[in-house]
Amino acid sequence: MTSLRGRLAGALLAVWLPATAQAQEPVSGGAPPPEPSGYKMDEYRSPTPATLKGARVVDTRAAETLWRDKSAVFVDTMPRDARPANLPPGTVWRDRPRDHIPGSAWLANVGYGGISAEMTGYFRDGLVALSGGDTAKPLVFYCRADCWMSWNAAKRAMEWGYTTVIWFPEGTDGWAQAGLPLEAAKPYQRAAAPSQ
């Protein structure tokens, strides 16, 4: 009975997840694609370029060094599934768990090609808080391997004047494969405005 209930719950969750949030496994192989001139607007789980103009690109070993030295702020850009508005009343909704590099700030959903004014404010405020207002503070953007979310977010940060942007394209996939630790992620929350 329990296993049947679990299978039914999993099947229902898969049906209700928005198409963009469902797991999309990238098609690997071949040469990396060239950098687009703008943001990647679709197929976010697909092979990424080997470069990001203006940013430093690091592999897992270099990212680990930055992490161990505490010489950069790590920004996780993995999207977070939103509860579908059309779920029937009483339907249980659970966020998909996310494990990320310890000490990272999870700025969920900031890596889409187009983001709302509200998401732009959340992202900008988060970067200001995480960098202490220092646009030269090293920022490491990552997601998973073959994930454009970190590429887009890093590109956007550079357009906003951040000068030490580091892109870690292997993300948590490369980190885990190297046997490095992960921790349960909680989405970054903006600090509350002081009351007067």
Protein Blocks (a to p, Z undefined) as FASTA:
>chain_A
ZZmmmmmmmmmmmmmpcfklpccdddeedjdddddfbdcfbhkbccddfbdehiacddfk
lmmmmmmnopaccddfbdcddddfkbcehiacddddddddehiacdehklgfbdcfklmm
mmmmmmmmmnnopakbccdddfbehiaklmmmmmmmmmnopabdcddfklmmlmmmnopa
cdddddddddddddZZ
